[in-house]
Amino acid sequence: MKLLLNLSLVFIFVSLVNASDIENNADCIILKDENSIICKYTHKRIDSDKNVIFNWIDPSGILSRNRTMIIPAGHGSVYDLRYINGRVSGKWTFEVLDNNISFKTNFIIE
């Protein structure tokens, strides 16, 4: 019985460690019904505010928008939103610069 309890505690501990070991990731979703593109950057939670740079790059490779975003202490993500109307059709790139490391994702506006 004691062995089972110890194994259960080890399993819970390992699960919690893995859950807090989030990898940095950039992702976007297009909500046509709401005329919106929502992009999100996720990273491991830290104890201080953190600045990251969001770059929206249009299909021709031109930087469409550049924003410095603050991820507040204790938070694990930050979002940016743009409207679909007025955007050039094609394959866009959303890039996040975090301590000079680039995280990218692509999405298509039809």
PyRosetta script that sets phi, psi and omega in degrees:
from pyrosetta import init, pose_from_sequence

init()
pose = pose_from_sequence("MKLLLNLSLVFIFVSLVNASDIENNADCIILKDENSIICKYTHKRIDSDKNVIFNWIDPSGILSRNRTMIIPAGHGSVYDLRYINGRVSGKWTFEVLDNNISFKTNFIIE")
pose.set_psi(1, -42.4)
pose.set_omega(1, 179.2)
pose.set_phi(2, -64.2)
pose.set_psi(2, -38.1)
pose.set_omega(2, 178.1)
pose.set_phi(3, -62.9)
pose.set_psi(3, -43.0)
pose.set_omega(3, 179.0)
pose.set_phi(4, -62.5)
pose.set_psi(4, -41.8)
pose.set_omega(4, 178.2)
pose.set_phi(5, -63.4)
pose.set_psi(5, -44.8)
pose.set_omega(5, 179.0)
pose.set_phi(6, -63.5)
pose.set_psi(6, -42.2)
pose.set_omega(6, 177.7)
pose.set_phi(7, -63.0)
pose.set_psi(7, -39.3)
pose.set_omega(7, 178.2)
pose.set_phi(8, -63.3)
pose.set_psi(8, -43.5)
pose.set_omega(8, 178.9)
pose.set_phi(9, -64.2)
pose.set_psi(9, -40.7)
pose.set_omega(9, 177.2)
pose.set_phi(10, -62.9)
pose.set_psi(10, -43.8)
pose.set_omega(10, 179.0)
pose.set_phi(11, -60.8)
pose.set_psi(11, -44.5)
pose.set_omega(11, 179.6)
pose.set_phi(12, -63.4)
pose.set_psi(12, -44.3)
pose.set_omega(12, 179.8)
pose.set_phi(13, -60.9)
pose.set_psi(13, -47.8)
pose.set_omega(13, 179.6)
pose.set_phi(14, -61.8)
pose.set_psi(14, -40.2)
pose.set_omega(14, 178.5)
pose.set_phi(15, -62.3)
pose.set_psi(15, -43.5)
pose.set_omega(15, 179.8)
pose.set_phi(16, -66.3)
pose.set_psi(16, -40.3)
pose.set_omega(16, 178.6)
pose.set_phi(17, -63.3)
pose.set_psi(17, -45.1)
pose.set_omega(17, 179.3)
pose.set_phi(18, -65.8)
pose.set_psi(18, -36.0)
pose.set_omega(18, 179.9)
pose.set_phi(19, -66.5)
pose.set_psi(19, -32.7)
pose.set_omega(19, -179.5)
pose.set_phi(20, -86.0)
pose.set_psi(20, -4.5)
pose.set_omega(20, -177.4)
pose.set_phi(21, -95.4)
pose.set_psi(21, 58.2)
pose.set_omega(21, -176.8)
pose.set_phi(22, -75.5)
pose.set_psi(22, 136.7)
pose.set_omega(22, 175.5)
pose.set_phi(23, -86.3)
pose.set_psi(23, 149.1)
pose.set_omega(23, 176.4)
pose.set_phi(24, -66.4)
pose.set_psi(24, 141.5)
pose.set_omega(24, -175.1)
pose.set_phi(25, -156.7)
pose.set_psi(25, 139.2)
pose.set_omega(25, 172.2)
pose.set_phi(26, -112.4)
pose.set_psi(26, 138.0)
pose.set_omega(26, -178.5)
pose.set_phi(27, -152.2)
pose.set_psi(27, 149.0)
pose.set_omega(27, 178.6)
pose.set_phi(28, -132.5)
pose.set_psi(28, 151.7)
pose.set_omega(28, 175.3)
pose.set_phi(29, -134.6)
pose.set_psi(29, 140.2)
pose.set_omega(29, 177.6)
pose.set_phi(30, -104.7)
pose.set_psi(30, 125.6)
pose.set_omega(30, 177.7)
pose.set_phi(31, -112.2)
pose.set_psi(31, 89.1)
pose.set_omega(31, -175.9)
pose.set_phi(32, -59.2)
pose.set_psi(32, -40.4)
pose.set_omega(32, -179.2)
pose.set_phi(33, -61.5)
pose.set_psi(33, -26.8)
pose.set_omega(33, -179.6)
pose.set_phi(34, -106.2)
pose.set_psi(34, 6.9)
pose.set_omega(34, 179.1)
pose.set_phi(35, 55.4)
pose.set_psi(35, 39.0)
pose.set_omega(35, -172.5)
pose.set_phi(36, -131.2)
pose.set_psi(36, 149.2)
pose.set_omega(36, 168.7)
pose.set_phi(37, -120.2)
pose.set_psi(37, 121.3)
pose.set_omega(37, 179.9)
pose.set_phi(38, -116.0)
pose.set_psi(38, 122.2)
pose.set_omega(38, 178.4)
pose.set_phi(39, -115.5)
pose.set_psi(39, 143.6)
pose.set_omega(39, -173.7)
pose.set_phi(40, -133.2)
pose.set_psi(40, 140.6)
pose.set_omega(40, 172.3)
pose.set_phi(41, -117.2)
pose.set_psi(41, 126.5)
pose.set_omega(41, -179.1)
pose.set_phi(42, -114.9)
pose.set_psi(42, 138.2)
pose.set_omega(42, 176.7)
pose.set_phi(43, -149.0)
pose.set_psi(43, 170.5)
pose.set_omega(43, 178.4)
pose.set_phi(44, -65.5)
pose.set_psi(44, 137.1)
pose.set_omega(44, 179.1)
pose.set_phi(45, -64.5)
pose.set_psi(45, 138.8)
pose.set_omega(45, 177.7)
pose.set_phi(46, -130.2)
pose.set_psi(46, 170.4)
pose.set_omega(46, -173.9)
pose.set_phi(47, -90.8)
pose.set_psi(47, 8.1)
pose.set_omega(47, 179.6)
pose.set_phi(48, -140.0)
pose.set_psi(48, 160.2)
pose.set_omega(48, 175.5)
pose.set_phi(49, -62.3)
pose.set_psi(49, 150.5)
pose.set_omega(49, -178.3)
pose.set_phi(50, -139.2)
pose.set_psi(50, 134.6)
pose.set_omega(50, 175.5)
pose.set_phi(51, -96.4)
pose.set_psi(51, 135.1)
pose.set_omega(51, 172.1)
pose.set_phi(52, -131.5)
pose.set_psi(52, 159.2)
pose.set_omega(52, -179.8)
pose.set_phi(53, -112.2)
pose.set_psi(53, 129.2)
pose.set_omega(53, 176.2)
pose.set_phi(54, -101.8)
pose.set_psi(54, 127.8)
pose.set_omega(54, 174.7)
pose.set_phi(55, -119.6)
pose.set_psi(55, 127.0)
pose.set_omega(55, 173.5)
pose.set_phi(56, -106.3)
pose.set_psi(56, 117.5)
pose.set_omega(56, -174.7)
pose.set_phi(57, -114.1)
pose.set_psi(57, 123.6)
pose.set_omega(57, -176.2)
pose.set_phi(58, -76.6)
pose.set_psi(58, 172.2)
pose.set_omega(58, -176.1)
pose.set_phi(59, -59.3)
pose.set_psi(59, -23.3)
pose.set_omega(59, 178.8)
pose.set_phi(60, -87.6)
pose.set_psi(60, 0.7)
pose.set_omega(60, 177.7)
pose.set_phi(61, 91.8)
pose.set_psi(61, 5.6)
pose.set_omega(61, -179.1)
pose.set_phi(62, -87.9)
pose.set_psi(62, 136.7)
pose.set_omega(62, 177.5)
pose.set_phi(63, -69.4)
pose.set_psi(63, 113.2)
pose.set_omega(63, -177.4)
pose.set_phi(64, -86.0)
pose.set_psi(64, -37.5)
pose.set_omega(64, 177.6)
pose.set_phi(65, -152.9)
pose.set_psi(65, 141.7)
pose.set_omega(65, 178.3)
pose.set_phi(66, -132.7)
pose.set_psi(66, 121.9)
pose.set_omega(66, -178.7)
pose.set_phi(67, -135.6)
pose.set_psi(67, 139.2)
pose.set_omega(67, 169.5)
pose.set_phi(68, -91.8)
pose.set_psi(68, 124.9)
pose.set_omega(68, -178.1)
pose.set_phi(69, -114.5)
pose.set_psi(69, 145.6)
pose.set_omega(69, 177.2)
pose.set_phi(70, -105.7)
pose.set_psi(70, 125.0)
pose.set_omega(70, 171.9)
pose.set_phi(71, -95.9)
pose.set_psi(71, 112.7)
pose.set_omega(71, -177.3)
pose.set_phi(72, -64.6)
pose.set_psi(72, 152.5)
pose.set_omega(72, 177.6)
pose.set_phi(73, -52.4)
pose.set_psi(73, 135.8)
pose.set_omega(73, 178.5)
pose.set_phi(74, 84.6)
pose.set_psi(74, -7.2)
pose.set_omega(74, 179.9)
pose.set_phi(75, -96.0)
pose.set_psi(75, 153.1)
pose.set_omega(75, -177.2)
pose.set_phi(76, -113.1)
pose.set_psi(76, 2.8)
pose.set_omega(76, -179.1)
pose.set_phi(77, -160.1)
pose.set_psi(77, 164.3)
pose.set_omega(77, 175.6)
pose.set_phi(78, -146.9)
pose.set_psi(78, 146.2)
pose.set_omega(78, -174.8)
pose.set_phi(79, -119.6)
pose.set_psi(79, 155.7)
pose.set_omega(79, 170.0)
pose.set_phi(80, -138.5)
pose.set_psi(80, 144.2)
pose.set_omega(80, -176.5)
pose.set_phi(81, -127.2)
pose.set_psi(81, 141.4)
pose.set_omega(81, 171.5)
pose.set_phi(82, -138.0)
pose.set_psi(82, 157.1)
pose.set_omega(82, 177.3)
pose.set_phi(83, -87.8)
pose.set_psi(83, 148.7)
pose.set_omega(83, 179.5)
pose.set_phi(84, -71.3)
pose.set_psi(84, -46.4)
pose.set_omega(84, -179.5)
pose.set_phi(85, -55.8)
pose.set_psi(85, 133.8)
pose.set_omega(85, -179.8)
pose.set_phi(86, 92.0)
pose.set_psi(86, -5.9)
pose.set_omega(86, 178.2)
pose.set_phi(87, -92.9)
pose.set_psi(87, 143.9)
pose.set_omega(87, 177.0)
pose.set_phi(88, -67.7)
pose.set_psi(88, 139.4)
pose.set_omega(88, 176.0)
pose.set_phi(89, -71.6)
pose.set_psi(89, 149.8)
pose.set_omega(89, 177.6)
pose.set_phi(90, 130.3)
pose.set_psi(90, -167.8)
pose.set_omega(90, -176.4)
pose.set_phi(91, -89.1)
pose.set_psi(91, 114.9)
pose.set_omega(91, 178.2)
pose.set_phi(92, -97.3)
pose.set_psi(92, 156.8)
pose.set_omega(92, 174.7)
pose.set_phi(93, -121.2)
pose.set_psi(93, 131.5)
pose.set_omega(93, 171.9)
pose.set_phi(94, -109.4)
pose.set_psi(94, 121.4)
pose.set_omega(94, -176.7)
pose.set_phi(95, -122.9)
pose.set_psi(95, 137.6)
pose.set_omega(95, 174.5)
pose.set_phi(96, -117.6)
pose.set_psi(96, 129.2)
pose.set_omega(96, 175.0)
pose.set_phi(97, -105.0)
pose.set_psi(97, 116.7)
pose.set_omega(97, -178.8)
pose.set_phi(98, -124.1)
pose.set_psi(98, 106.7)
pose.set_omega(98, -176.0)
pose.set_phi(99, 54.1)
pose.set_psi(99, 45.7)
pose.set_omega(99, 179.1)
pose.set_phi(100, 64.3)
pose.set_psi(100, 14.6)
pose.set_omega(100, 172.7)
pose.set_phi(101, -104.2)
pose.set_psi(101, 131.1)
pose.set_omega(101, -175.7)
pose.set_phi(102, -95.7)
pose.set_psi(102, 133.0)
pose.set_omega(102, 173.2)
pose.set_phi(103, -123.3)
pose.set_psi(103, 123.4)
pose.set_omega(103, -173.7)
pose.set_phi(104, -126.4)
pose.set_psi(104, 153.5)
pose.set_omega(104, 169.1)
pose.set_phi(105, -146.2)
pose.set_psi(105, 159.2)
pose.set_omega(105, 179.4)
pose.set_phi(106, -122.4)
pose.set_psi(106, 152.9)
pose.set_omega(106, 173.4)
pose.set_phi(107, -147.5)
pose.set_psi(107, 159.7)
pose.set_omega(107, -176.6)
pose.set_phi(108, -116.4)
pose.set_psi(108, 130.7)
pose.set_omega(108, 171.4)
pose.set_phi(109, -103.2)
pose.set_psi(109, 123.6)
pose.set_omega(109, -178.3)
pose.set_phi(110, -93.4)
pose.dump_pdb("model.pdb")
